[in-house]
Amino acid sequence: MMRFLQRLGKSLMLPVACLPIGGILMGIGYWIDPTGWGANSLLALLLIKAGGILIDNMAILFALGVAIGMSKDQEGTSALAAIISWLTVQTMLGTSVVQLILGADATVPAAFAKINNQFIGILCGLIAAGCYNKFYKTNMPDFLGFFAGRRFVPIMTVLTTLVVCIPLYFVWPVVYGFLVWVGESVLGMGAVGAGIYGFLNRLLIPIGMHHALNSVFWFDVAGINDIGKFWGTMEGGVLGQTGMYQAGFFPVMMFGLPGAALAMYHTAKDKKKKVTAGILLSVALCSFLTGVTEPMEFSFMFLAPALYVVHALLTGLSVGIVAALPIRAGFNFSAGFVDWFLSFKAPFAMNSWLLIPIGLVFFVLYYVIFRILIVQLNLKTPGREDDDNAAEMNIELGSSDYAAMAAAILEGVGGAANVTNVDNCITRLRLEVKDRLLVDEKKIKASGAAGVVRPGKTSVQVIIGPKVQFVADEFKKLVK
């Protein structure tokens, strides 16, 4: 399971790397025109819409990243299948189709308006990758030959997704409704209830169900309307109370997650620090400036699930503590610096400046706790992946005939029929095999490989050196 989650996390890093610029552009546009969201400024409109191209389509990006990363040979067909799967879910579980199923007089459950989320994107990516891995070599009778091989993948992806939509149709609104009930149940618990909400808000992001809780506390499901009342766009705000479900997110988004990013950077392998710094700096800046945290959270959510639970607990702690204090701040976009600065003018703001010292405390908490856990538990956060060795970077192959080397390695691992997955890191060819007894290490080493590592029962890593990509490309051609 951990290997699966780490591979999933690695697959998400490509789309995650695209997101920070989108969040920053949206944040700057919102800062220019916080009331009109571009209606009062052409520049703000362009920035918000440009950033929204990425942020508003995060689910699609995740579907593509997961499909490509989890497929056997990262071939483009898996990406096409992911788009098909995502479109299938959005259509079949969209409000218009559900309305037709239920009848014109029925009320469509609110859950179906939230079907476009990151969890659905990841699910569609996994469906596409699974269909690709299983069916990309499918043979067909001659009269159906056009649909053989990779062309069969989209067909099976649609059928599989349609099957998955059946349980989702029944389960999605039930789970959504249950979470709304949970949110309503903690409303009378004051600061403790706010803390529980903060914890669940973060914990539910991986499955996209945090919207259910947000609808209770931030909007009108239970009459709280914390956002609207805080900014004075709705009546009923109470000084000292309104904003309690928003203020505690600022210390986490502005300071806590950047502290976590610094801990990940300091614990990354020396040779990976430069690349890791580029990713972490961008996601930390995005979180601090705009409060868009998904790029940061999805960078370690699956690579180190334990850290994500800690993050959720610390968020709950922050929201609960701030709710208990005479501090109130709010947001229209998210809990970043832009909204913190703008919220000083809100009618129900109280002591918003105190969020800075509290945030600095959470910066230290996140940094210390994350650094200790990463080191002590050897968590594979960005820059700490088990994929290469400094000495392996100096390996030189005795021949440049990469095709011959790939063929010899394939023979050594028992042939194409025994290979279930092909991947590579900086210096190693990473293989998954069906039968480990068919692997002949002597034959593999005779190919010119520097060594063989077997980290698991079905895992084989062939040490080749920095030119591994050339060998991997030839190897993938042989196993297709």
C-alpha positions as CSV (number, residue, x, y, z in Angstrom):
1,M,0.0,0.0,0.0
2,M,2.8,2.5,0.9
3,R,4.5,1.8,-2.4
4,F,1.2,2.5,-4.2
5,L,0.7,5.7,-2.3
6,Q,4.3,6.9,-2.9
7,R,3.9,6.2,-6.6
8,L,0.6,8.1,-6.6
9,G,2.3,11.0,-4.8
10,K,5.1,11.0,-7.4
11,S,2.5,11.0,-10.2
12,L,0.9,14.1,-8.7
13,M,4.1,16.1,-8.6
14,L,3.9,17.1,-12.2
15,P,0.4,18.8,-12.0
16,V,1.3,20.1,-8.5
17,A,4.3,21.9,-10.0
18,C,1.9,23.8,-12.4
19,L,-0.5,25.1,-9.7
20,P,1.4,27.7,-7.7
21,I,1.6,30.2,-10.6
22,G,-2.1,29.9,-11.0
23,G,-2.8,30.6,-7.4
24,I,-0.4,33.6,-7.3
25,L,-2.0,35.1,-10.4
26,M,-5.5,34.8,-9.0
27,G,-4.3,36.2,-5.6
28,I,-2.8,39.3,-7.3
29,G,-5.9,39.8,-9.4
30,Y,-8.1,39.5,-6.3
31,W,-6.0,42.0,-4.4
32,I,-6.4,44.5,-7.3
33,D,-10.2,44.1,-7.3
34,P,-11.4,42.3,-4.1
35,T,-15.0,43.3,-4.4
36,G,-15.6,42.8,-8.1
37,W,-13.3,39.9,-8.9
38,G,-12.3,41.6,-12.2
39,A,-15.5,43.5,-12.8
40,N,-13.9,46.8,-11.9
41,S,-10.4,46.2,-13.5
42,L,-9.4,44.6,-16.8
43,L,-6.0,43.7,-15.4
44,A,-7.6,42.0,-12.4
45,L,-9.9,40.1,-14.7
46,L,-7.1,38.9,-16.9
47,L,-5.0,37.8,-13.9
48,I,-7.9,36.0,-12.1
49,K,-9.0,34.2,-15.3
50,A,-5.4,33.3,-16.2
51,G,-4.9,31.8,-12.8
52,G,-8.2,30.1,-12.9
53,I,-7.2,28.1,-15.9
54,L,-5.1,26.0,-13.6
55,I,-6.8,26.3,-10.2
56,D,-10.3,25.8,-11.5
57,N,-9.3,22.8,-13.5
58,M,-7.2,21.1,-10.8
59,A,-9.2,17.9,-11.0
60,I,-8.5,17.5,-14.7
61,L,-4.8,18.1,-14.2
62,F,-4.7,15.5,-11.4
63,A,-6.5,13.0,-13.6
64,L,-3.9,13.5,-16.3
65,G,-0.9,13.3,-13.9
66,V,-2.1,10.2,-12.2
67,A,-3.0,8.4,-15.4
68,I,0.4,9.1,-17.0
69,G,2.4,8.4,-13.8
70,M,0.5,5.2,-12.9
71,S,0.5,3.6,-16.3
72,K,3.1,1.1,-17.2
73,D,5.0,3.1,-19.8
74,Q,3.7,6.7,-19.3
75,E,2.2,6.5,-22.8
76,G,-0.2,9.3,-24.0
77,T,-3.1,6.9,-24.5
78,S,-3.5,6.8,-20.7
79,A,-3.9,10.6,-20.6
80,L,-6.6,10.4,-23.3
81,A,-8.3,7.7,-21.2
82,A,-8.2,10.0,-18.1
83,I,-10.0,12.8,-19.9
84,I,-12.6,10.4,-21.2
85,S,-13.1,9.0,-17.6
86,W,-13.4,12.5,-16.1
87,L,-15.9,13.6,-18.8
88,T,-17.9,10.5,-18.2
89,V,-18.2,11.2,-14.4
90,Q,-18.9,14.9,-14.9
91,T,-21.7,14.1,-17.4
92,M,-23.3,11.1,-15.7
93,L,-23.2,12.5,-12.2
94,G,-23.7,16.2,-13.2
95,T,-26.8,18.0,-11.8
96,S,-28.5,18.0,-15.2
97,V,-28.4,14.3,-15.8
98,V,-29.2,13.5,-12.1
99,Q,-32.2,15.9,-12.4
100,L,-33.4,13.8,-15.4
101,I,-33.0,10.6,-13.4
102,L,-34.9,11.9,-10.4
103,G,-37.6,13.8,-12.3
104,A,-38.3,17.4,-12.9
105,D,-40.0,17.9,-9.6
106,A,-37.3,16.3,-7.5
107,T,-34.5,18.2,-5.7
108,V,-31.0,17.3,-6.8
109,P,-28.8,16.6,-3.7
110,A,-26.2,19.3,-3.2
111,A,-23.4,16.7,-3.4
112,F,-23.7,16.5,-7.2
113,A,-22.9,20.1,-7.6
114,K,-19.5,19.3,-6.0
115,I,-18.6,16.3,-8.2
116,N,-15.8,18.3,-9.9
117,N,-13.1,17.9,-7.3
118,Q,-9.5,16.6,-6.9
119,F,-10.7,13.2,-5.5
120,I,-12.7,12.5,-8.6
121,G,-9.8,13.6,-10.8
122,I,-7.5,11.2,-9.0
123,L,-10.1,8.4,-9.2
124,C,-10.5,9.0,-13.0
125,G,-6.7,8.9,-13.4
126,L,-6.5,5.6,-11.5
127,I,-9.3,4.1,-13.7
128,A,-7.6,5.2,-16.8
129,A,-4.2,3.9,-15.7
130,G,-5.7,0.6,-14.6
131,C,-7.5,0.2,-17.9
132,Y,-4.4,1.0,-19.9
133,N,-2.2,-1.4,-17.9
134,K,-4.7,-4.2,-18.4
135,F,-5.9,-3.7,-22.0
136,Y,-3.1,-2.0,-24.0
137,K,-2.0,-5.3,-25.4
138,T,-5.4,-6.7,-26.1
139,N,-5.8,-8.7,-29.3
140,M,-9.0,-8.7,-31.3
141,P,-10.4,-10.8,-34.2
142,D,-9.3,-9.6,-37.6
143,F,-12.7,-7.9,-38.3
144,L,-12.3,-5.9,-35.1
145,G,-8.5,-5.4,-35.5
146,F,-8.9,-1.6,-35.6
147,F,-9.9,-1.6,-32.0
148,A,-7.0,-3.8,-30.8
149,G,-4.2,-2.7,-28.5
150,R,-4.2,0.9,-27.3
151,R,-7.4,1.7,-29.1
152,F,-9.3,-0.7,-26.9
153,V,-8.2,1.3,-23.8
154,P,-10.7,4.3,-24.2
155,I,-13.5,1.8,-24.8
156,M,-12.9,-0.1,-21.6
157,T,-12.3,3.2,-19.7
158,V,-15.7,4.4,-20.6
159,L,-17.4,1.1,-19.6
160,T,-15.4,0.9,-16.3
161,T,-16.2,4.5,-15.4
162,L,-19.9,4.0,-16.0
163,V,-19.8,1.0,-13.7
164,V,-18.0,3.1,-11.0
165,C,-20.6,5.8,-11.4
166,I,-23.3,3.5,-10.2
167,P,-22.1,3.2,-6.6
168,L,-21.0,6.8,-6.6
169,Y,-24.5,7.9,-7.5
170,F,-25.8,6.4,-4.3
171,V,-22.8,6.8,-2.0
172,W,-21.7,10.3,-2.8
173,P,-24.8,12.2,-1.6
174,V,-25.1,9.9,1.5
175,V,-21.5,10.7,2.6
176,Y,-21.9,14.4,1.7
177,G,-25.1,14.6,3.8
178,F,-23.5,12.8,6.7
179,L,-20.7,15.3,6.8
180,V,-23.2,18.2,6.7
181,W,-24.9,16.6,9.7
182,V,-21.5,16.3,11.5
183,G,-20.9,20.0,10.8
184,E,-24.3,21.0,12.2
185,S,-23.7,18.8,15.3
186,V,-20.6,20.7,16.4
187,L,-22.1,24.2,15.9
188,G,-23.0,24.6,19.6
189,M,-19.5,23.5,20.8
190,G,-17.9,27.0,20.5
191,A,-14.1,27.0,20.1
192,V,-13.9,23.2,20.4
193,G,-16.4,22.8,17.6
194,A,-14.4,25.3,15.5
195,G,-11.3,23.2,16.1
196,I,-13.1,20.0,15.1
197,Y,-14.2,21.7,12.0
198,G,-10.7,22.9,11.2
199,F,-9.3,19.3,11.6
200,L,-12.0,17.7,9.4
201,N,-11.7,20.5,6.8
202,R,-8.1,19.5,6.1
203,L,-8.6,15.8,6.6
204,L,-11.4,15.6,4.0
205,I,-9.5,17.5,1.2
206,P,-8.0,14.3,-0.3
207,I,-11.6,13.0,-1.0
208,G,-13.0,16.4,-1.9
209,M,-15.7,16.3,0.8
210,H,-14.5,19.4,2.8
211,H,-17.1,21.3,0.7
212,A,-19.8,19.6,2.8
213,L,-18.5,21.1,6.0
214,N,-17.7,24.5,4.4
215,S,-21.3,24.7,3.3
216,V,-22.3,24.5,7.0
217,F,-19.9,26.9,8.5
218,W,-19.0,29.4,5.7
219,F,-22.3,29.5,3.8
220,D,-26.1,29.1,4.4
221,V,-26.8,25.4,5.0
222,A,-27.2,26.0,8.7
223,G,-27.7,29.8,8.7
224,I,-24.1,30.5,9.8
225,N,-22.9,32.4,6.7
226,D,-19.6,33.2,8.4
227,I,-18.0,34.6,5.3
228,G,-21.0,36.8,4.2
229,K,-21.7,38.1,7.7
230,F,-18.0,38.9,8.4
231,W,-17.7,41.1,5.3
232,G,-21.1,42.7,5.9
233,T,-22.8,41.5,2.7
234,M,-25.3,39.6,4.9
235,E,-27.1,40.7,8.0
236,G,-26.8,39.0,11.4
237,G,-23.1,39.3,12.2
238,V,-22.1,39.4,15.9
239,L,-18.8,41.2,16.9
240,G,-16.5,38.7,18.5
241,Q,-18.3,35.7,17.1
242,T,-18.6,36.1,13.4
243,G,-15.3,35.1,11.7
244,M,-14.5,32.4,14.2
245,Y,-14.6,29.7,11.5
246,Q,-12.2,31.5,9.3
247,A,-9.6,33.3,11.4
248,G,-7.7,30.2,12.6
249,F,-6.8,29.1,9.1
250,F,-4.5,32.1,8.6
251,P,-1.7,30.9,10.9
252,V,-1.6,27.6,9.1
253,M,-1.8,28.8,5.5
254,M,0.5,31.8,5.9
255,F,3.0,30.3,8.3
256,G,2.5,26.7,9.1
257,L,2.7,25.2,5.7
258,P,5.7,27.3,4.7
259,G,7.4,26.0,7.9
260,A,6.6,22.5,6.7
261,A,8.1,23.3,3.3
262,L,11.3,24.5,5.0
263,A,11.5,21.2,7.0
264,M,11.1,19.2,3.8
265,Y,13.8,21.2,2.1
266,H,16.3,20.8,5.0
267,T,15.6,17.0,5.2
268,A,15.9,16.5,1.4
269,K,19.0,14.7,0.0
270,D,21.8,17.1,-0.7
271,K,21.9,16.4,-4.4
272,K,18.2,16.9,-4.7
273,K,18.0,20.1,-2.6
274,K,18.1,22.4,-5.6
275,V,15.2,20.8,-7.5
276,T,13.3,20.4,-4.3
277,A,13.8,24.0,-3.3
278,G,12.2,25.2,-6.6
279,I,9.1,23.2,-6.0
280,L,8.7,23.9,-2.3
281,L,9.4,27.6,-2.6
282,S,6.7,28.1,-5.2
283,V,4.1,26.1,-3.2
284,A,5.0,27.8,0.1
285,L,4.8,31.3,-1.5
286,C,1.4,30.3,-3.1
287,S,0.1,29.2,0.4
288,F,1.4,32.3,2.2
289,L,0.3,34.9,-0.4
290,T,-3.0,33.6,-1.5
291,G,-4.0,30.7,0.8
292,V,-4.2,28.2,-2.0
293,T,-2.8,25.2,-0.2
294,E,-3.5,22.3,-2.5
295,P,-0.2,22.5,-4.3
296,M,1.6,22.2,-1.0
297,E,-0.7,19.6,0.5
298,F,-0.7,17.3,-2.5
299,S,3.1,17.4,-2.6
300,F,3.2,15.2,0.5
301,M,-0.3,14.0,1.1
302,F,0.3,10.6,-0.5
303,L,4.1,10.5,-0.1
304,A,3.8,10.8,3.7
305,P,0.2,10.3,4.9
306,A,1.2,10.5,8.5
307,L,2.4,14.1,8.0
308,Y,-0.9,15.0,6.5
309,V,-2.8,13.7,9.5
310,V,-0.5,15.9,11.7
311,H,-1.2,18.8,9.4
312,A,-4.9,18.3,9.9
313,L,-4.5,18.1,13.7
314,L,-2.4,21.3,13.8
315,T,-5.0,23.0,11.6
316,G,-7.7,22.0,14.1
317,L,-5.5,23.3,17.0
318,S,-5.0,26.7,15.3
319,V,-8.7,27.2,14.4
320,G,-9.7,26.2,17.9
321,I,-7.2,28.4,19.7
322,V,-7.9,31.5,17.5
323,A,-11.7,31.0,17.9
324,A,-11.2,31.0,21.7
325,L,-9.3,34.3,21.6
326,P,-10.7,37.8,20.8
327,I,-9.3,37.6,17.2
328,R,-11.4,37.6,14.1
329,A,-10.4,37.8,10.4
330,G,-12.0,36.4,7.3
331,F,-11.6,35.9,3.6
332,N,-13.4,36.0,0.3
333,F,-10.7,34.0,-1.5
334,S,-8.7,32.0,1.0
335,A,-6.7,32.5,4.2
336,G,-3.5,34.0,2.7
337,F,-1.7,37.4,3.2
338,V,-4.0,39.1,0.6
339,D,-7.2,38.4,2.5
340,W,-5.5,39.0,5.9
341,F,-4.5,42.5,4.8
342,L,-7.9,43.2,3.3
343,S,-9.8,41.9,6.3
344,F,-8.6,44.8,8.5
345,K,-11.4,46.9,6.9
346,A,-14.1,44.3,7.5
347,P,-16.9,45.3,9.9
348,F,-16.4,42.4,12.2
349,A,-12.6,42.2,12.2
350,M,-10.9,42.0,15.7
351,N,-7.2,42.2,16.5
352,S,-6.3,40.7,13.1
353,W,-2.6,41.7,13.7
354,L,-2.3,39.0,16.5
355,L,-2.5,36.4,13.8
356,I,1.1,37.2,12.9
357,P,2.7,36.2,16.3
358,I,0.4,33.2,16.5
359,G,1.4,32.3,12.9
360,L,5.1,32.5,13.8
361,V,4.5,30.0,16.6
362,F,2.8,27.7,14.1
363,F,5.7,28.1,11.7
364,V,8.0,26.8,14.4
365,L,5.6,24.0,15.4
366,Y,5.2,22.8,11.8
367,Y,9.0,23.0,11.1
368,V,10.0,21.1,14.3
369,I,7.3,18.5,14.2
370,F,7.6,17.8,10.4
371,R,11.4,17.7,10.6
372,I,11.5,15.2,13.5
373,L,8.9,13.0,11.9
374,I,10.5,13.0,8.5
375,V,13.9,12.0,9.9
376,Q,12.7,9.6,12.6
377,L,10.2,7.8,10.4
378,N,12.3,8.1,7.2
379,L,9.3,9.6,5.3
380,K,9.7,9.9,1.5
381,T,8.8,13.6,1.2
382,P,9.9,15.5,-1.9
383,G,13.7,15.1,-2.3
384,R,13.9,12.0,-0.2
385,E,12.8,9.3,-2.6
386,D,14.7,6.0,-2.7
387,D,16.0,6.2,-6.2
388,D,19.6,6.8,-6.6
389,N,23.1,6.8,-5.1
390,A,25.8,9.3,-5.5
391,A,28.3,6.7,-6.6
392,E,25.9,5.5,-9.2
393,M,26.0,8.8,-10.9
394,N,29.6,8.1,-11.9
395,I,28.9,4.8,-13.5
396,E,30.0,4.6,-17.2
397,L,28.6,1.9,-19.5
398,G,31.1,-0.1,-21.5
399,S,28.9,0.1,-24.6
400,S,26.5,2.5,-26.2
401,D,24.4,-0.3,-27.7
402,Y,21.4,0.4,-25.4
403,A,19.1,-1.9,-27.3
404,A,21.3,-4.9,-26.8
405,M,21.7,-4.1,-23.1
406,A,17.9,-3.8,-22.7
407,A,17.4,-7.1,-24.5
408,A,19.9,-8.8,-22.2
409,I,18.3,-7.4,-19.1
410,L,14.9,-8.5,-20.4
411,E,16.2,-12.0,-20.8
412,G,17.6,-11.9,-17.3
413,V,14.3,-11.0,-15.7
414,G,12.4,-13.8,-17.4
415,G,11.2,-12.2,-20.6
416,A,8.4,-9.7,-21.4
417,A,5.7,-12.0,-20.1
418,N,7.2,-11.8,-16.6
419,V,7.4,-8.0,-16.5
420,T,4.4,-6.1,-15.1
421,N,5.7,-2.6,-14.8
422,V,8.7,-0.6,-16.1
423,D,10.0,2.7,-14.5
424,N,13.3,4.4,-13.9
425,C,14.9,6.9,-11.7
426,I,18.1,8.8,-12.2
427,T,20.4,5.8,-12.2
428,R,18.2,2.7,-12.0
429,L,15.8,0.7,-14.1
430,R,12.9,-0.2,-11.8
431,L,11.0,-3.3,-12.7
432,E,8.0,-5.2,-11.2
433,V,7.9,-8.9,-12.1
434,K,5.3,-11.7,-11.8
435,D,7.6,-14.5,-10.8
436,R,10.8,-13.6,-8.8
437,L,12.2,-17.1,-9.4
438,L,12.6,-16.4,-13.1
439,V,15.0,-13.5,-12.4
440,D,18.6,-14.4,-13.1
441,E,21.0,-11.8,-11.6
442,K,24.0,-13.2,-13.4
443,K,22.4,-12.7,-16.8
444,I,21.4,-9.2,-15.8
445,K,24.9,-8.3,-14.7
446,A,26.3,-9.9,-17.9
447,S,24.4,-7.2,-19.8
448,G,26.8,-4.6,-18.5
449,A,24.7,-3.4,-15.6
450,A,26.6,-2.4,-12.5
451,G,24.4,-4.3,-10.1
452,V,21.0,-5.6,-9.1
453,V,18.9,-4.7,-6.1
454,R,15.8,-6.6,-5.0
455,P,13.9,-4.4,-2.5
456,G,10.8,-6.5,-2.6
457,K,9.5,-9.9,-3.6
458,T,8.4,-8.7,-7.0
459,S,10.7,-5.7,-7.3
460,V,13.9,-5.6,-9.3
461,Q,16.2,-2.5,-9.6
462,V,19.0,-2.7,-12.2
463,I,21.8,-0.2,-11.5
464,I,22.9,1.3,-14.8
465,G,24.0,4.8,-14.1
466,P,23.1,8.3,-15.5
467,K,22.4,6.9,-19.0
468,V,19.6,4.7,-17.6
469,Q,16.9,6.6,-19.6
470,F,18.3,5.4,-22.9
471,V,18.2,1.8,-21.7
472,A,14.7,2.3,-20.2
473,D,13.4,3.6,-23.5
474,E,14.7,0.5,-25.4
475,F,13.4,-1.8,-22.7
476,K,9.9,-0.3,-22.9
477,K,9.9,-0.9,-26.7
478,L,10.7,-4.6,-26.1
479,V,7.9,-5.2,-23.5
480,K,5.2,-3.5,-25.5
